[in-house]
Amino acid sequence: MINISRGIIRIEASGRILSLDADGRMMYYNDGYYTYRRTLMNDVIRMKANKFKILNEREKIDVINEFYDILNNTNEGYLPRIEDGYSFLVNESKKLFNIYNGKIPVVPPDRYHSLYIRITNGCPWNRCTFCSLYKDVKYGFNKYLCDQIKALKDYFKNSMESRTGIFLGDANAIGINKNILFKDIKIIKEHFDMPFYAFSDSFTSPLNTGYGDLINLKNHGFKMIYIGLESASRYVLKFFNKNLSIETTKRYINMIKESGINLGIIIMDIKGDLYKSHVRETSRFIKSLNLDKDDILYISRLIPGFELREYAYYNDVSLTGSNESIEKFIETDARISRYNIREALY
């Protein structure tokens, strides 16, 4: 059975399911046991239930070749026919790497199929002890937005319909100078008719983002803003070197909600010596917010990198333990979703 809809081709054959975009790029593959998601940057993630694995190169080649063998044996002349699927996808990912001048670090799990438009590079704070995503990226504005848009339109020549929104990158697109932000949005809207999404911090953005700006964003098609809260414990935030005021964050979140823009709030699942303070203060904070079913609360497991492990060691703080997930203590009307930073690849 073959179904073609909104730039995506879905094929069911011999108990296997293939999904690819109309330009021939593998998206998903189910072999009857595992589901595989291919990112646009050409990682392949194997998934089953709540477990996942990023495949190594040999495993990736085998899965991709199997996918394209099945596709090429489907005797329908209107379907893409790609003889060397692996080489094709490597070249496609290189094109995208060149368009973005680098790899896209991370997106929320419900934004894998967005059209990522990089209006900034990196993170303006970039000093959190738990995050290394932007350590090697110099923060700045993208001066070549029009060139990027032209290249993306060519890249998704036959499959732009497969993109479900515009995600403005990188880490804090909302926080930039509003004249630049709205000028960029106006340019983007001249080419694409899709809703907008973006990350925002809650300590630099509130300084230059008023209620009027948020209403303007809503009127320009903004649907959701994602905020990395991580924790509402001052002790944990200090440990993370996250320069965040809980009071300012709450005002900012409420202001976003009042503007009509939905929220995606990210909190950590933390174990060990930080656990009690984190769970107590964060669950209390989330309960105090006026979130509803249109909002999402993401729970992301803390995965300590070298900097955080070293910092914890010298401060005699354990980051491991058998503590229960913070999810058990959360009271909210928002939807709750797991967010694994290692899997959230574009």
Secondary structure, 3 states (H helix, E strand, C coil): CEEEECCEEEEEECCEEEEEECCCCEEEEECCCCEEEECCCCCEEEEECCEEEECCHHHHHHHHHHHHHHHHCCCCCCCCCCCCHHHHHHHHHHHHHHHHCCCCCCCCCCCCCCEEEECEECCCCCCCCCCCCCCCCCCEECCCHHHHHHHHHHHCCCCHHHCCCEEEECCCHHHCCHHHHHHHHHHHHCCCCCCEEEEECCCCHHHHCCHHHHHHHHHCCEEEEEEEEECCCHHHHHHCCCCCCHHHHHHHHHHHHHHCCEEEEEEEECCHHHHHHHHHHHHHHHHHCCCCCCCEEEEEECCCCHHHHHHHHHCCCCCCCCCCCHHHHCCCCCEEEECCCCCCCC
